[in-house]
């Protein structure tokens, strides 16, 4: 398995893992500056989910609305958004994400752009998959410095959905909604459970279904590097050129 690890980029692998989570006939939303989820969703559309209603902010092909982004929020508020993707500079043991500040809010070490509707989307999309391009204790912390969007909801507050998975270059985490914690569902080729735990800033239990993440199939990689790459060039040209290999 280790021999095949370097046959694809980390971004390609994450896109493949994400694509496998997309279900046919879903309405799927991808926000701005999210090329990895966009890659995975287009790959799913090309393979196992040809009937998805895919909406990608910033794409002329995959954005059927005349507005500039609020339509995704309206879909979620109506209960019509099945799957959405979020990230965070910090993700903690309780499923909270931070997109605001590092350090004390009044005197932060770093101030971030914040979030445009992420808290609402975290509540109202039926499923939310988190993604992060690094898996370190700097990202996966016991408690975020600022709660941009909470992972756990009070019993008297309606929540349509919430976190379901986290995809990183090392592993796939699954959310145990009843216990309110992350479980290690699978580790990717080239990583190990011990390595993932060492790079996670909170205790991480193994899922009962724990396994090695299946590597990309030849069909997945070929499709990603041909049809998907061509579509990505019109949305994220730099990403398509640098992170998705050209199939020759």
N, C-alpha and C positions, 0 to 999 in steps of 0.2 A: 504493500500500500504506500509506503514512504517513497517508492520510486516514482509514483505518479503524482506526488504532491505538487511538484513544481511545473506541471504541465498546464497549469491555469493560474491566473492571477487571483489574489484574495478577493478582489471585487467580482470577478467572474464566479467564484465559488459562492459568495454571498448571494449574488443574483439567482443562481441556480437553486439554492436553499429556499429563498423567498418564493420563487416560482412554484415550488412544490406545495406551498401553503395556499395558493390561490385556487378557489373553487369555481367551477363553471357556473354561469348565469348570475354571478355576483355583480354588484355595482362596487367598483374599486376606485378609490381616490389616491392620487399621489401628489404631494404638495411641491412647493418650489425647492430647488436645490437638493433634489433627491434622486440622483441618477441611478443608484443601485436598486432601490425599489422599482423605479421605472423600468430598468432592464429586466428585472425579474418578472414584472407584470406583463410586459410585452412578450417575454419568452413563454409565459403561461398561455397567453392568447394564441401564440403560434403552435403550441403543443396540446396540452390537455384541457384548456379552458377557452375554446374559440368563441363562446357566446357571452363572455364577460362584457359589462359596460364599463370600459376603462376610461378614466378621466385623469389627465396629467396636466397640472398647471404649467403653463408656458409652452404647451404644444398646440400647434394649429390642427394637427391631425386628431389629437386625443382630447381636445377641449371644445365641446360643442356649444358652449354658451358665449354670449356677447360680452359678458362682464369680465372682471379681472380676478376672481378668486372666491367671492362670497358665495357663489353657487354651491361649492362643496360644503360650506357651513349650513346652507339652507337644506341640502340633502340630508345631512346628519341630523339636523333639528327635526326634520319630518320622519326620521327613522328609516331613511332609504339608503343610507351609506353602509354597506356590508363590511368593508375592509379599508383601513387607512394605515398609514405608516408615520411614526414619529421617531425622533431621536432626542438626545440630550447630552450636554457636556458632562452631566452626572446622572446616574441611574442608581437608585438605592434598593435596599433589601425589601422594602415595602412597596416597590413598584412606582415610587415617585420619580419624576424627571425634573431636571433643572436646566433651564435655558436663560436664566437671568443674571446671576452673579456667582463668582467664586469668592468665598470669604464672607465677612460681615456685610450685610446689605448696606449699611450706612457708610462703610469705608471698605469697599471690596478690593480684592487683589485684581480682579478682572470683571468688567461689566460686559455682558453679552447682549445680543440683539433683542432678547426676550422672545415672546411667542405671539403669533397672530392666530388666535382661536384654538390653540393646541389644547387648552384645558377643556373646552367644550367638546372638541373632537374626541378627546380621550374618554369622555363620558358617553358620547352619543353614537359614535361609530360602533357597529355591532361587534367588530373585532379590531384590535389595534396591535400591530406588530412593531416592536421597537427595533432599531438597528443602530450599530455603532461600528466604525471602522477600526477601532482599537479595543482590545480587551485587557485592561490594566486596573490596578487598584485606584488609579486616579479617576477613572470613569465609574467603576462599580464600587460604590462607597456604602458604608453602613447607613448613613443618613445624609441626604443632600443638603447643601448650604442654603438652598431656597427651593420651595416647592412651586414649580411652575404649573405642574399638573399632577394631582394625587393618584396613586394606584389603588388605594382603598377608600371605599365610600361609606359614610355613616348609614346605619340601617334605615333611617327615615328619609333618605335621599334617593330619588330614582336615578338609576344608571342603566342605560341601554346596553353598554358593552364594557370595554376596558382592556387592560393588557392581556395578551395571550402568549406571545413569544418575544424573545430577544435574539436577533441574529448578529453574530460577530465573526471576525475572521478565525476564531478558535473554536466556537461552540454554538449550540442552540440551547437556549434556556426556555423553559415552559413555566407559565404562571399557574400556581395552585390557588385558585380563587377562594376556596373554602378556608385554607390555612393562611392565605395572604402572604405568600412567599414564592421565591423563584426556585425551580428545580433544574438540575442539569439533565437535559433530555438526551443530548448527544454531543460528542466531540468530533471535530473535523479531522480528516487525515493529516498526520504531521503533528497533532496535538495529543494530549492525554488528559484524563480527568484530574490528575495531580497538578499538571501545569495550569489548567483552567482554575482550579481552586486556589492555587498560589497567587494567581493574578486577579482574584476577586476579593474585594474588601469586606465581604461578609460571608458567613457560613453558607455553604451551598450543598444541599442534600441531593443525592442521585434520584432521578425518577425511576419508578418501577420498570419502565420501558427503556431504560438507558441503553444506548448503543453507539456504535461508530456511525457518523453521518455517511451515507452512501456517496461516493465520489460522483462527479458529473458523468453522465453517459456520453457516448459519442454523439448521439442525436442532440442532446441538450447543448453541448459545446458547439457543434457545427451550426445549429440554429442561432445560438447566441452570437456567434462570430460572423454570421452572414445576414439573415433577414433582420434580426434584432439590431445588429450594429448599424445597418443602413438607416433604420428608423431613428436610432439614437443620434446619429449625425445631425439630424434636423432639430434636435432638442438640446442635446449636450455634446456638441462636436468635440471639445477637448477631451472629455471623459471617454467618448467612443474611440478616439484616436489613441489615447494613452493607456487606457485600462482594459479595453476589450481587444483581444488579439485579432489580427486580420487573418482570416482563414485562407491559406494559400494551398 
